[in-house]
């Protein structure tokens, strides 16, 4: 059974930019695809599987931006940004200057689109000024920390054989008997957290999962035994991991807010009722049950 809405609430009608044209991002992502192709097959800086992950993920981002973003900005923005960031991270790991330069330009356009959307919402929403601003503060923190996981799982899952083998040896050093399997499991967990928290998909469940994951990683990384401050030798204290645990756990309280896949699905009547408690703490006032 789905939730339906009769009229899209005013808090969602302004969730798109007004002044920054979307075609700028189209051109930037085309440049990213070209740069990744050059770095992979001409300069041969990006090796083996990483070649296909960079070109393919930038291509996926471009497809989402062209086909989805003009109609559904929230879905298109969040859905395209995650694969784009993965590709950017892989290019950086392998030192692709064209890939990093083009990705930096594309990211600045993403940022301009986001800021434009925020400004449009502030002017067009009927929410109280403080409440509306608080929504965007939460969204900005959530997106950053959710997509921060890209820096962890990209080197495990998308950066090629050498990077994978290096991570496997590190995991064996943590006392895990099968480093390769552990790398895959850890990478998939981090990818799920990035989707769940960063994009806002079943956000309350993802927040709990992220907190548990960092608690486990903290234990294997021996951070609790090295004091509090993060730069303590040899592996760093538990300051940063505890920050991540608290932050991820906080999203299990109320959910992601309106700038998320959860918020978009609920507003458009597409969220199954049995999943609602995994997204928000209480049913929004604009959600209606099918009769």
N, C-alpha and C positions, 0 to 999 in steps of 0.2 A: 504494500500500500504506500502510495506516495503522498507527500504534502503538496498542496497546491496553493496558489495565491490568486486572488481575484484581480488585484491591481498591484503592479510592481511598486513597492514602497519608495517613498521619496528619497530615502537614504541610499538607494541604489541607482537612481536615474542619472547621476552625474559621475559615475565611475568610468570616465574616459577622458582623454586629453582634449583640449580645445584648440591649441595653437601649434603644437609640434606635429607635423605631418608624418603619418606612418610610413610613407615611401622612403623617408630617410633611413629608417631601420632596414627596409628591404635592400637598399643599395649597400648599406654597411655589411649586412650578412652575406650578400653576394661577394663582396670584397673579402670577407672572412673565408668563404668557401674557396675562393681563388688562391688566397694566401696559403691555406692549408694544403691545397693541391700542389702548389709550387714547392712548399717545404717538404712534402712527402715524396714526390716523384721527380722533381728537378734538382732541388738542393739536397734532397735525401737526408734531411735533418730529422724528420719524424719517421721512426722505424715501424716495421711489421704491422701488427694489429692497430697500433695507434694511428696509422694513416687513415684507416677506414672509420675509426671512431671520431676523429676530428672532422673529416669531410662530411661523414654521415650525420653527425650531430648538428653541425652548422646547417646542413641541408634540411634537417628536420625542423630546426628553429625557423628557417626561412619559410618553409611550407606552412607552419603554424601561423607565422606573422602575416602571410599573404592571405590565407584562407579563413582563419578564425579571428584574429585580432580586430579586423575592421568591424565585425558584427558583435563579438563578445570580447571586449577589451581585457577584462580581468582574466579570463581563461587563456586568451592568447598571450598576454604578457607573462603570466606565471608559467604557462606551459612551454613557451619558447625560451624563457630565460634560463631554465635549468639545463637543458642540453647545450645551450650556448656557453654557459659557464664551465661545463665539463670540458668542452672542446678547448676553451681558452686555457684552462688549467693544464691540459695535456700538452698544448703547444708550449706553455711556459716550462714544463718539466723537461722538455727536449730542446729548449733554447731556440725555438723558432721565432726569430725577430719579426718577420712579416706577419706571422700568426698572432703574436702578442700585440703588435702595433694596430692591426686591423680590428682585433678584438677590443682593444682599449677604446677605439673610436666608437665601436658598436655599443659598448657598455655605457659610454657617456650619453648616447642617444636613448638607451633604455632609461637612464637616470632622468633625462629631460622629460621623457614621456610620463614617468612616475610622478615627478614634481608637478607637471602640468595637470595630471589627473587629481592630485591632492588639492591643488589650488582651485580647480573646477568644482570639486566636491564641497570645499569650504563655502563657495559662493552659491551653489545650487541646492545644498541639503537643507532640510528643515530641522535637523537635529540641533540641539543646543550647541553653542560654539565650543564650550569645554568638552562636551561629550564627543563631538565630531573630531576635534583635535586629538583627543585621547585614542580614538579608533586608529588614527593614522600613526600615532606614536607606537602603539602596540604592533601595528602591521609592519612598520619599518624595522623594529627590533626582531620580530618573528621571521621576516624574510631574510634578514642578514644572518641570524644565527642558524636558521634552517639551511640556507645555501652555503654557510661556512663549512658544512660537511663535505662539499664538493672537493675541497682541498685534501680531504682524507680518503674518500673512496675512489677518486679519479685515478690515483696512482696505484690502486689495488686492482681495478677492474678495466680501465680504459687506456692505460699508458704503455701497453706492450709487454713482451716477454721479460725483458731485462728488469723493468720496474717491478713486475710481479715476483720474479725470483728474489729480488732484493728484499721486498716486503716479507716474503716467505722466510728468509733467513732471519729477519728481525723477529718474527713471531716465534721461531724456534728458540731464539734467545730469551724470549719471555717464558719459556718452559712448556710450550705447546708441542706435542709430538709430531703433529702434521701441520707444518707451516702453511702449505699451499691451500689446504682446505680451510684453515682458519682465516687466511686472507680473503677467500671468497665469501665466507660467512660474514666476516666483519664488514667487508665492502658492501654486501647486500643490505646489511643492517643500517649502515650509514646512508646508503642510497634511499632506503625506505624512510629514514628520519628526515632526509632532505625533502623528499616528496611530501611527507605528512606534515611537517612543520613549515618548511619554506613555502610550499604551494598551498598549504592549508587544506589537506585532505584527511578527513577523520582526525582532526587535529588534537582532540583531547587524548585519544588513544596513542597517537604518535608522540605526544609530549611525555606520557608515561613511559613509552618504549624508549625514547631518547634518554630519559633519566636513568632507567635501568641499564641501558647499554653503557653509559659513561661510568656508572657505578662498577660494572664488571670490568671495563677497561682500566679503571682506576686501580682495581685490585691486581690485575695482571701487570700493569705498568709500575707497580710498587710505589705509587705516588704518596700513599698514606704514610709510608714509613720514612719519607724524606722531608718531613716538616711541612709548613704551610706555604711559604713563599715559592712562587712558580719557578724562579731561576735557581733554586737550591740544587746543588750537585748531589748525585750524578744524573738523576732522571727528572728532577723538578718536583716541587711540592704539590700539594693537592689544591692549591688556590684556584687554578684554571679549571681543572675537572669539576670541582664543586660548583663553580660559577655556571658551568654548562648543565650540571644536574639540576640546580635550582631553577635555572631559566627554562629548561625544557619541561620540568615538572609544573611550572607555573601555567603553561598552556593547557594543562589538564583541568584547570579550574573553570574557565569560561569558553575556551575555544579560540578560534582564529580571528573572529570579527568579519566585517563585510568584504574586505579586499582579500578574498580567498576562494578556493574552489568550493569549500563547504558553504560559504556565504552565498555564492552565486547559485549553487544548486538549490539551496533552501529558498532563496528569493524567487527562483523560477519554477518551483514546485517539482523538482527532480530528485529530491533526497528521500529515499525510502524511510518510512517512519521508524523501523527497527534499528536504523543506523544513527538516528538523530542524537541519541545520548552520547555517541562517540564523537560528535561534532561540537555540540553546544550543551551548556549545563541546563538550559530550560528552553522550551519551544518559543521561538520568536513570535511576536505579536502579529506578524504579517503572514505566518504560516497557517494554512487551513487544512483540515483533514478531508479527504474524499468522502462523500456521502454514499 
